[in-house]
Amino acid sequence: MNKIINLALLVAFFIAPHVTAAALPAYKLTIKNGYFEPDVITVPAKTRFKLVITNLGPGPEEFESKRLRKESVIAEGVTRSVVFAPLKAGEYRFFGEFHLATAKGVLLVK
């Protein structure tokens, strides 16, 4: 009986984190030619979520937001997820540090 319980706990230990991560709402953000596409992303307030960011290039780019306290350098051809804790309603600006004049966007939390 103990072997069955131990096996069940072991299975739950490895499966539970994957189920939780997969359940997060995901929003796609693409970096291309120094621009974010889309440049406005609307997400629900008070909900944990992730941005799935793909850099199509050319070159590296950084997703950065001072207000959100997030930054991630993403090499050309790479896709990376950035997870966000639940946010209050409002506008949260982000930018790309390698293309400051053009790589700008807003996370609109409603």
N, C-alpha and C positions, 0 to 999 in steps of 0.2 A: 504494500500500500504506500509506503514512504517513497518507493522508487517512482510510482505514478505521480505523486504530488510533486516530487522534485523535478520530474520531467515537465510537468505542466508549468511549474514556476520558471523553469529554464526557457521554455517556448515563449511564455508571456514576456519574459525579460527581453528577448530578442525581437519579438514582433511588435510589442506595444509602442516603442519609439517610432517605428516606421509607419504605423497606422496614424499616430498623432501628426507626424510631419506631412503625410499625404493628405490629411484632412484640412490643412491650412488653405484658405483661399489664395490663389496665385494670380498675379498680374504680370503680363509680359511688357518689358521695356527693351527697346533696341537702340543701340548706338550705331550710327552710320554717318560717315562723312562729317563728323563733328557735331551732329545733332542727336537729340533724344527723340525717339518716335514710340508712342505719342508723347507730346510735351506736356500733356495734362492727363493724370491718372486719377480716377475717382474711386475711392475705397470707403467702406462703411466705418463709421466711428465705433470705438470700443470693441474692435474685433482684431485679433491677431492675424497677420497676413504675411505673405512674402512677395517680393518683387523678383522675377526671373529676368535677369539682365543679360542680353547677348550683345557682344561687341562685334559688329561686322567690319569694323575698320574704316579707313586704314589706320594702323597704329593702335597703341593702348589708349585707354580713357579711364577717367576716375569718376565714379558716382560718389558725390559728396553732398552732405547737407549739414550745415552747422546746427540748425535748430533741432534736427532729428538725431544729431550726434552719430552720424553714420558716414563711413567712407570706405570705398573699396576700389582698388585699381584692377581693371579688367583688361587683359591682353587681347589683342585682335584674335578673333576666332573662338573666344572663350565664352561660355555661359556660366553665370554664377547666380545663386540665390541669396538674397538678403532678407532676413526675417525681422519683422517689426512688431513690437509690443502694441497692445491696443492704444489708439491715439484719440485725443479729444478732437471734436469738429474744428476745422480750420484749414488754412492753406500752409503747406510746408514746402518751401522752395528747395530745389536741388540743382546741382550744376556739375559740369565736367571740367576738371581743373586743367586739362590739356587743350581745351577749346573754350576758354572763358567767354568769348564774344558770342558763340553760337550754341553751345551745349548747355541749355537751360530748360528747366521744367518745374512743374508744380504737382505735388501730391495733394489732391483735394479730398479732404476727409469730411464726409457728411453723416 
